[in-house]
Amino acid sequence: EDQVTQSPEALRLQEGESSSLNCSYTVSGLRGLFWYRQDPGKGPEFLFTLYSAGEEKEKERLKATLTKKESFLHITAPKPEDSATYLCAVHDYSGAGSYQLTFGKGTKLSVIP
Amino acid sequence: GAGVSQSPSNKVTEKGKDVELRCDPISGHTALYWYRQSLGQGLEFLIYFQGNSAPDKSGLPSDRFSAERTGGSVSTLTIQRTQQEDSAVYLCASSLVGQGSEQYFGPGTRLTVT
């Protein structure tokens, strides 16, 4: 069974203090690793898709990287508006003909001014 | 353009009642998913629709849960004889195709069973 583990569960950063969030996964065959951002009371917002080890993608202060066993979401010089829960998910073949996402429990990021 | 919409945004119901949750996906997206997000838990897959294919119901937690998708667009998730453990946020997502495509989520319906 595919598993996705995110760490830390919660992270408090000072504004401008760079850090990384971790997502480790075990899958039989990776078909895509996804990062989402979720604000309170809202649905997850798509950030990145990574498909193969060594791949990197960037968006503003965020950079996602992928190895064969884990992905990192690097946050450079964060701002208070980056505060949110960041979710990692892998595309998982259900065996019943569909491809759903298996999610980690997320990392709650708080950026203090 | 318009994103995924869901209604109602909040639903409070009494134990034992039936509820219907609605999802309107992004126009042109052939794949539609329902997930459940409980407090302190990750998102849990419920059901998947792709075009005219038979839906993948492998994630439904019990036979009290069912869903349909009419005309390849709007979907309704029905929970019969609701229980307190059904309280959660129900999220709908859509994507262009099934495998490997980004899924775009709606705002969710918060269901509270009293």
Interface residues (C-beta under 8 A of the other chain):
Chain A: V4 R31 G32 F34 Y36 G41 K42 G43 P44 E45 F46 T49 Y51 L87 A89 H91 Y93 S94 G95 A96 G97 S98 Y99 Q100 L101 T102 F103 G104 K105 G106
Chain B: V4 Y33 Y35 G40 Q41 G42 L43 F45 Y48 Q50 S53 A54 D56 K57 S58 G59 L91 A93 G98 Q99 G100 E102 Q103 Y104 F105 G106 P107 G108
